[in-house]
Amino acid sequence: MSLAADIMTKSAFAAHVGVSAGRISQYIAERKIFGDALEGEGRNAKIRASVAVEQLRKTLDPSQRFGANGAATRSAPAPVASELSFDVPEKPKAKPTVIVDPFIDEVAAEKLKQQKITTARMEREEALELGRYMLTDDARREMVKAVAEAFKVMEQAIPEMAKAIAAQFSVSTHDATHVLLKAFRDHRAKKARDFADAAAELDEHVEDEQQ
């Protein structure tokens, strides 16, 4: 081969060795073809075939090199062309079929349910210890005590109110006190029944809206 015939365009050299022109550009970028194998620079650079073939024999992986005879012909560089197989995307592997045992699935669901129940119970116990919750019976007793204390305070104020009324309307303090106490106690008895009925209607458990 003459010196002039040895110099080829990238496309011609690609056809010569059986790969794409893009692959030749990649070889140049990766410096598998370099130096004396190139004539010119950039996109217009040409390939000195004999030098480039020798460089590829040394720089390519063993599975990608030219045949042992070293001939740079269209039929010889099949091993180089075999490199193209790496560009073919692999077919996606089929996912293994998972067969779910209905009994195992049911057992897992039951375990999850029990775990949720246990967690909810532990959260309620913790909240009770922290004082966020209180038992319904305790709530009823505290409500009764609070209402009784409020009525007691009001009843203690009746004698003072009776004196003020007696002085204002020129009536007996005793009579004013008697009238006020009777009216107050009748009202207290009625409200006590109302409070008792309301307390009895309280649910044993209530929905906690706090997140």
C-alpha positions in Angstrom: 0.0 0.0 0.0 1.4 3.4 -1.0 1.7 6.2 1.6 -1.1 8.1 -0.1 -3.4 5.1 -0.1 -2.6 4.5 3.5 -4.2 7.8 4.5 -8.0 7.6 4.8 -10.9 9.7 6.0 -12.4 8.6 9.2 -15.4 7.1 7.4 -13.2 5.2 5.0 -11.1 3.8 7.8 -14.2 2.9 9.7 -15.4 0.9 6.8 -11.9 -0.6 6.4 -11.9 -2.0 9.9 -15.6 -2.8 10.1 -16.9 -0.3 12.7 -18.9 2.9 12.6 -17.4 6.4 11.9 -18.6 7.4 15.4 -16.6 4.6 16.9 -13.4 5.9 15.2 -14.1 9.3 16.7 -14.5 7.7 20.0 -11.1 5.9 19.6 -9.5 9.2 18.8 -11.1 10.9 21.9 -10.0 8.0 24.1 -6.5 8.2 22.6 -6.6 4.7 21.2 -5.8 6.3 17.9 -3.3 9.1 18.4 0.0 10.7 17.3 1.4 9.5 14.0 -1.8 7.7 13.2 -3.5 11.1 12.7 -3.0 13.4 9.7 -4.3 16.9 10.6 -6.5 17.9 13.5 -10.2 18.2 14.5 -13.1 17.0 12.4 -11.1 17.1 9.2 -8.3 14.9 10.5 -7.5 11.8 8.5 -6.2 8.4 9.6 -2.9 6.7 8.6 -4.4 3.2 8.4 -1.3 1.1 9.0 -0.3 3.1 12.1 -3.8 3.2 13.5 -4.4 -0.5 13.1 -1.2 -1.2 15.0 -2.2 1.2 17.7 -5.7 -0.4 18.0 -4.0 -3.8 18.4 -2.2 -2.5 21.5 -4.9 -0.3 23.0 -8.1 -2.3 22.6 -9.1 -5.0 25.0 -8.0 -8.5 23.9 -11.5 -9.4 23.0 -11.7 -6.4 20.7 -8.4 -6.6 18.8 -7.6 -7.6 15.2 -7.0 -11.2 14.3 -3.6 -12.8 14.7 -2.7 -12.4 11.1 -2.7 -8.6 11.5 -4.3 -8.0 8.1 -6.2 -4.7 8.0 -8.8 -5.7 5.4 -12.5 -5.6 5.3 -12.8 -9.3 6.1 -10.1 -9.4 8.7 -11.3 -7.0 11.5 -14.3 -9.0 12.6 -13.0 -9.0 16.2 -13.0 -5.2 16.2 -16.5 -5.2 14.7 -17.6 -7.5 17.6 -17.1 -4.5 19.9 -20.4 -3.2 18.5 -22.2 -5.9 20.4 -21.7 -3.8 23.5 -23.9 -1.1 22.0 -27.0 -3.4 21.7 -29.2 -2.9 24.7 -29.8 -6.0 26.7 -33.4 -7.3 26.8 -35.0 -6.7 30.1 -35.0 -9.8 32.3 -38.4 -11.0 33.1 -39.4 -10.4 36.7 -39.9 -13.6 38.7 -43.5 -14.4 39.4 -44.3 -14.1 43.1 -47.0 -16.4 44.3 -48.6 -15.3 47.5 -50.0 -17.9 49.9 -53.5 -16.6 51.0 -53.1 -18.2 54.4 -49.7 -16.5 55.0 -51.2 -13.2 53.8 -54.1 -13.5 56.2 -51.7 -14.3 59.1 -49.6 -11.2 58.3 -52.7 -9.0 58.2 -53.8 -10.3 61.6 -50.4 -9.7 63.1 -50.5 -6.1 61.8 -53.9 -5.6 63.3 -52.8 -6.9 66.7 -49.7 -4.7 66.6 -51.9 -1.6 65.9 -54.2 -2.5 68.9 -51.2 -3.0 71.2 -49.6 0.3 70.1 -52.9 2.2 70.6 -53.3 0.7 74.1 -49.7 1.6 75.1 -50.3 5.2 73.8 -53.4 5.5 76.0 -51.6 4.2 79.0 -48.7 6.6 78.5 -51.1 9.5 78.1 -53.0 8.5 81.3 -49.7 8.4 83.2 -48.8 11.9 81.9 -52.2 13.2 83.0 -53.6 13.9 79.6 -56.4 11.4 80.1 -58.5 10.6 83.1 -60.9 7.8 83.9 -64.6 8.6 83.3 -65.5 7.8 86.9 -62.8 10.2 88.1 -64.1 12.8 85.8 -67.6 12.4 87.2 -66.4 12.7 90.8 -64.3 15.8 90.0 -67.3 17.4 88.2 -69.6 16.8 91.2 -67.0 18.2 93.6 -66.5 21.3 91.5 -70.3 22.0 91.2 -70.8 21.4 95.0 -68.0 23.8 95.8 -69.5 26.5 93.5 -72.9 26.1 95.2 -71.3 26.2 98.6 -69.7 29.5 97.8 -72.9 31.0 96.6 -74.9 29.7 99.6 -72.4 31.4 102.0 -73.1 34.7 100.3 -76.9 34.5 100.9 -76.8 36.1 104.4 -75.0 39.1 103.1 -77.5 39.4 100.2 -80.4 39.0 102.7 -79.0 41.9 104.7 -78.8 44.1 101.6 -82.3 43.3 100.6 -83.7 43.8 104.2 -82.1 47.3 104.3 -83.3 48.2 100.8 -86.9 47.1 101.2 -87.3 47.5 105.0 -88.0 43.9 105.6 -86.8 41.5 108.3 -83.3 40.1 107.7 -84.6 36.7 108.9 -87.4 36.7 106.4 -85.2 37.8 103.5 -82.6 35.1 104.4 -85.4 32.4 104.6 -86.8 33.3 101.2 -83.4 33.4 99.5 -82.2 30.1 101.0 -85.4 28.3 100.0 -85.3 29.6 96.4 -81.6 28.8 96.2 -81.9 25.3 97.5 -84.8 24.5 95.2 -82.7 25.7 92.3 -79.7 23.8 93.5 -81.6 20.5 93.8 -83.0 20.9 90.3 -79.5 21.7 88.8 -78.0 18.8 90.8 -80.4 16.4 89.0 -79.5 17.9 85.7 -75.8 17.6 86.3 -76.3 13.9 87.4 -78.2 13.1 84.3 -75.5 14.8 82.1 -72.7 12.9 83.9 -74.5 9.6 83.4 -74.6 10.1 79.7 -70.8 10.5 79.4 -69.2 7.8 77.2 -66.8 5.5 78.8 -64.4 6.2 76.0 -64.3 9.3 73.8 -62.5 9.9 70.5 -59.2 11.7 71.0 -58.9 14.3 68.2 -55.3 15.4 69.2 -52.7 14.2 66.7 
